[in-house]
């Protein structure tokens, strides 16, 4: 809808022409991350964790998420990476890859600080839902992760040529606002997880609840996605659906293990 909030125009520097702009996606993605970290730091005392640990964690999350998103993107399309390595470096990456990378970085960080990994995960889960929801609004602004054509009541129409050039979103065609579906799911989970936080029965319950519910909901949203994002099993499942199945299975096994250990 609004891929660029501010366009600074063409600027010549050292004989080259640049066209800097403030992009909606980048601003909301970064803003969502900052809000999530701030919220986790504010709530850290409820879990007997010092707020400074959360601010220290932020850098590890950025590195882990970026590496994970890129690595999974390359693993899923090695031929495409070999054809255009620089193009892959500039691509956004795969969300579940970023999630796995961020989780791995968090596990290492919490262990190094002597903090229970499951308690740390429970603290961060609402922030993850909120931050991701804000980031998905950025996706909507940019036009990426767009839906399939529809004439239903939720249909939206993209008209910005720059968005089409950057993401391939079809113009002047009513499509499902899958970005908003995802954002609504995450905002709903954010409030649910906050409500659950004061009623936690075992370590890991909040994070695992998010992992299971979001992944299942995302599985459904994927059926309405229209952007090219990779498929497996002769296009039976999208990449995110395939990875999501394993995440849900792992989360259910972990749920049983940590609940049994705690009760």
Secondary structure as UniProt FT lines:
FT   STRAND          4..7
FT   STRAND          11..13
FT   TURN            14..15
FT   STRAND          16..18
FT   STRAND          21..23
FT   HELIX           24..43
FT   HELIX           44..47
FT   HELIX           51..76
FT   HELIX           78..83
FT   HELIX           85..90
FT   HELIX           95..112
FT   TURN            113..114
FT   HELIX           117..142
FT   TURN            153..154
FT   STRAND          156..158
FT   HELIX           161..167
FT   STRAND          174..175
FT   HELIX           178..197
FT   TURN            198..199
FT   TURN            203..204
FT   HELIX           205..222
FT   TURN            223..224
FT   STRAND          231..232
FT   TURN            233..236
FT   STRAND          237..238
FT   HELIX           239..262
//
